Each structure stands twice: as structure tokens, then as C-alpha cells.
């Protein structure tokens, strides 16, 4: 960490004082702006098929080339970023809310319920991620829902554990007992004493999980188990590229590059956020 | 230690049971009649009924679960739909390919990760250290299936240095080894980052240890201090980290097997899903999950053996 920026500086300035943080912010901004302005930047419809233009190399008209159906890859990649970011945002928010509720139940509830929940978390964590995803797809069928359920199941145990630990260490603390004796209700104790202490580590963990979520969405779509065609998803584009790998390499490159840029961007950013706000969490 | 071992073992057994319960509920919840799916549209109602009785679907749900549970513990995972072979036999036939892939992945991560971590620790806070740090984060971040596709594209399709598909001629060790290079790189490269970071951190700790300072005071050559004294201690936490690593590499192996068209449990379960061969899907998921639990148990026990604090922390 550079010494030039004082501890009191604003969080954004502290992140931007780290070279890795700057790279992370730039990469994430590229992806987010691409998603927001997808319609402006790419005027071609991502799903419009043009068999005469298949397997075109990059050109001014098609900056990333075209795929096996003659669809514009630049447009597909930009629209794919909407799917990736929407899944990341929605699934992370859902995991956080469910994790907080289950963590509170485990922390405040009777011991047997706590033990049961912990056992359930450990069991879900015991599935290798891909195997869990494959098993769930047989249940839900290939869909965006399946992707979100997988992400929630993978993430919730970690979040719930943080909230549970925090709750257990707080609920018998003297200042909570004092608040209680002064007539503070359950919801006030939750809002004022327990959640504020858990929210920091939770948000740091969640920000570091975002690249994992994006990888799960892309990975499942790559296997044809996530977003259904013709909806553009990076994983699906990568799969098109894999199928056509002996005809052209551009499709595979166009499908893989945004995944690399996004996972790197969010990882660099997440690592910096963690180092800046909570160096204790730095495990490895 | 005995108490700790028994405790971990009991927990592992309970977890495996819960995993079985979850998998069973999943099969039970799959929409559609399994008998109809298995026999296809041309089967008569009588044929479907016969199959339902044969695989026990006419029994009440708790009896079905009890049957599934008891037979799974004795290694009977049912029969797969297409060839009517026992699921356990089919899975065990494919498992060695996946294990070979995972252990070669471990090979890559150890062979690259340990020297990188050492180097970063010795050159602490230098440019080299920072570069190793960024590379470690980067290889952890990029998903293994992207690495697999790009490796296939670069080394197999464009440069034609290495074979693109299959596991190699059976019996020809060298051929099989050559076929392992790219898939195992895709499986192991992410863990190069984890190992490098772990080795760096524990090397920094052990280089400040008393015996290393003594060795330095006696004027031993620096390379001997680093590799013989400091690394020897620093390597222990890395071994336990690999326990977790092997489990996670299982996920990457699924992708590597599909991309490089290699036989293995990942390819098996993927093809089973595409052909709706559900007994094979649940059987494979169960076997790999139990494997994952066992490997983590082993890692836990090794940590407990090396570090008494973990045992008492129960």
C-alpha cells in the first residue's frame, strides 16, 4: 500500500492510489459502459442472421468479425455483457439477502436449528461447483433460473456463516444486553448493533465473489446449460467459437476476451477493496 | 487426535448422507415420469408400468429413499438407462482418466507455483515480487474453460504442437502424456496462483524463524538457507492447501474433458445429461461428491496432525 495517501483519505482515492485498483476500475468501467451503451455502440442487432457474411474476420463494419450464422460478434459481446452483469448483480443480491436471513436464524435460533443449518451449508459446499450445476440443470432445465439457483447455493453458505458468527459474538455482548435493558426491540438491535458489524466483511466477500459468479454464468452457458440461444451470452459465444474452431479463431477469441477482461477487472478491484478496507481478511 | 479423527469422520459420514438426501429429492423432483423418459415415446403403458415396478417407483417415497440410501452405501448406484450396465462400474471405469488429469494439474501448479512463490519471497517487495503477485491473482481469476479454449486454439489448432482431442493411444504412455499436457495446464494453472501466494506467505514467515537466522549467522550459502531450511517448513501449509485444490480441480477437469474430448467423469456426466440418462447423472455426481468430501477430510486430518491447535479448536 502506498504511504502517500493518508488513512483518512476517501475510499475511492485510496483504491485509486493502488496500481492494481486503477487497472481494476478501468477494466470494470469498460465492461459496465459497454453494457450500458450497447445499443449506441453496436448498431447491428445481435441476433440478426446473415448467412452470406459468416466467419468474417474483424473489419470496420464488424470490429470482432462474424460468427457461423453471420451475426455481428461485437454486438453480441456488448449485449452479452448485459446478461453477465445482470446475473452477477441479481444473483449476488439474492445470495446476500438469503445469506443474511439464514445467518440470523442460525445465530438467534435454537441450537438444533443452528446445527442443522450449518450441516446443510457444509453439505451444499461439499458438491464440486460444476457437479452441483449439472445436477440442478437436470432439475430446472437449461435456463437463467438454473444459473441463479447455482450461484445462490454456492454463495449463501459463506455469507450466512459470516452473519452467524457476528450474531453469536454480539448477542451476549454487554452493550447489546444494555440496549435490551433500555427497551431496545429486536429489530433495533439488529439494525444498530449486529448488521453494521457484519456488513463490511459481507460486502468485501461479495465483491470478490463477482468474478466467480460471472465465471459460473459463462461456464454454464458454454456447456449449453445456462442462457438459451439466441440470447447473446459470452459463454454461448465461446461455445460457438469452440464448435467452429477449425474454421476460424475469431469467434473463440471474441467469446473469451470479455470473460478475461471482466473477471480480471473485478478480481483486481475486489483484491484492492479488501486490502484497503480490511487487511485482516487477507488469508493467502 | 483420536477424538478429532472420529469427529471429522462422523461429520463426513453425516454430510455424505445429507448429500444423498439432496440428490434423491432432486431425482424425485425432476419433472416427467422417469419410466416414460427412459423408454421413449414408443413404449406401451404396460412396459412403463413394468419398469416402474422394476426400479421401485411404485413404492411410497420413504421406501424409495431408504432403498436408494441403503443401496448407495453398499456401492449399488442403479443401472444406467442406455446399456443397462451398473452405474458404479461405468463411473469407476472413467474415474482413472479424471484422476490422471487432476494429478497432472497438481503437477503443473506445484512445479510452477512453488518456485514462483519462493522467488517472490526471496525478492520481497521487488518488481519481481509484484509481477508474481499480479500473475498469481490473474491466473486465479480467469476461468479454466477460457484457458482450455485458448490453449486449444493456440497450441493445438494454430501452432499444431500438441494434439487437440482424446486421451492418447491406450498402452502408449508417451502418447497419453502428450495428450495430458494441454488439458492439465488448463486444470492446474489457476492453482499456480494459490500455491505461489501460499508459498510466498509461509516462506516470509519461515525466513524469519530462529533456525534460519542461525543458519545465516553460521554463514551458510543463501541458496542452501532458502531451499533447504526455509522451504522445508514453508511447504507444509501448501500440502494441506492442495487438499482443497484437488477438490476444486475436479470442476475444472469437467470443462477440460469436454473441450479436449477426453474420457473421464466430466465428459460422462455431461453426455448423460444430454441423453437424459438420469441414473448415470446422479451416480456420477454422488461418486465425485463423496470423493470431494474424502479429499477434504484427508486434508483436515493432515492439518490436525501437523497443528494441535486445530484439534483442540473443535
Boltz contact constraints between the chains, C-beta under 6 A:
constraints:
  - contact:
      token1: [A, 122]
      token2: [B, 15]
      max_distance: 6.0
  - contact:
      token1: [A, 123]
      token2: [B, 15]
      max_distance: 6.0
  - contact:
      token1: [A, 123]
      token2: [B, 18]
      max_distance: 6.0
  - contact:
      token1: [A, 123]
      token2: [B, 19]
      max_distance: 6.0
  - contact:
      token1: [A, 126]
      token2: [B, 15]
      max_distance: 6.0
  - contact:
      token1: [A, 126]
      token2: [B, 19]
      max_distance: 6.0
  - contact:
      token1: [A, 126]
      token2: [B, 289]
      max_distance: 6.0
  - contact:
      token1: [A, 126]
      token2: [B, 293]
      max_distance: 6.0
  - contact:
      token1: [A, 127]
      token2: [B, 289]
      max_distance: 6.0
  - contact:
      token1: [A, 128]
      token2: [B, 250]
      max_distance: 6.0
  - contact:
      token1: [A, 128]
      token2: [B, 251]
      max_distance: 6.0
  - contact:
      token1: [A, 128]
      token2: [B, 288]
      max_distance: 6.0
  - contact:
      token1: [A, 128]
      token2: [B, 292]
      max_distance: 6.0
  - contact:
      token1: [A, 129]
      token2: [B, 251]
      max_distance: 6.0
  - contact:
      token1: [A, 130]
      token2: [B, 251]
      max_distance: 6.0
  - contact:
      token1: [A, 130]
      token2: [B, 254]
      max_distance: 6.0
  - contact:
      token1: [A, 131]
      token2: [B, 285]
      max_distance: 6.0
  - contact:
      token1: [A, 131]
      token2: [B, 288]
      max_distance: 6.0
  - contact:
      token1: [A, 134]
      token2: [B, 269]
      max_distance: 6.0
  - contact:
      token1: [A, 134]
      token2: [B, 273]
      max_distance: 6.0
  - contact:
      token1: [A, 135]
      token2: [B, 26]
      max_distance: 6.0
  - contact:
      token1: [A, 135]
      token2: [B, 285]
      max_distance: 6.0
  - contact:
      token1: [A, 138]
      token2: [B, 281]
      max_distance: 6.0
  - contact:
      token1: [A, 139]
      token2: [B, 26]
      max_distance: 6.0
  - contact:
      token1: [A, 139]
      token2: [B, 29]
      max_distance: 6.0
  - contact:
      token1: [A, 139]
      token2: [B, 30]
      max_distance: 6.0
  - contact:
      token1: [A, 211]
      token2: [B, 141]
      max_distance: 6.0
  - contact:
      token1: [A, 215]
      token2: [B, 143]
      max_distance: 6.0
  - contact:
      token1: [A, 219]
      token2: [B, 145]
      max_distance: 6.0
  - contact:
      token1: [A, 222]
      token2: [B, 145]
      max_distance: 6.0
  - contact:
      token1: [A, 242]
      token2: [B, 149]
      max_distance: 6.0
  - contact:
      token1: [A, 245]
      token2: [B, 157]
      max_distance: 6.0
  - contact:
      token1: [A, 249]
      token2: [B, 153]
      max_distance: 6.0
  - contact:
      token1: [A, 252]
      token2: [B, 149]
      max_distance: 6.0
  - contact:
      token1: [A, 252]
      token2: [B, 153]
      max_distance: 6.0
  - contact:
      token1: [A, 256]
      token2: [B, 146]
      max_distance: 6.0
  - contact:
      token1: [A, 256]
      token2: [B, 149]
      max_distance: 6.0
  - contact:
      token1: [A, 256]
      token2: [B, 150]
      max_distance: 6.0
  - contact:
      token1: [A, 259]
      token2: [B, 146]
      max_distance: 6.0
  - contact:
      token1: [A, 260]
      token2: [B, 142]
      max_distance: 6.0
  - contact:
      token1: [A, 263]
      token2: [B, 141]
      max_distance: 6.0
  - contact:
      token1: [A, 263]
      token2: [B, 142]
      max_distance: 6.0
  - contact:
      token1: [A, 264]
      token2: [B, 138]
      max_distance: 6.0
  - contact:
      token1: [A, 264]
      token2: [B, 141]
      max_distance: 6.0
  - contact:
      token1: [A, 267]
      token2: [B, 137]
      max_distance: 6.0
  - contact:
      token1: [A, 267]
      token2: [B, 141]
      max_distance: 6.0
  - contact:
      token1: [A, 271]
      token2: [B, 137]
      max_distance: 6.0
  - contact:
      token1: [A, 284]
      token2: [B, 197]
      max_distance: 6.0
  - contact:
      token1: [A, 284]
      token2: [B, 198]
      max_distance: 6.0
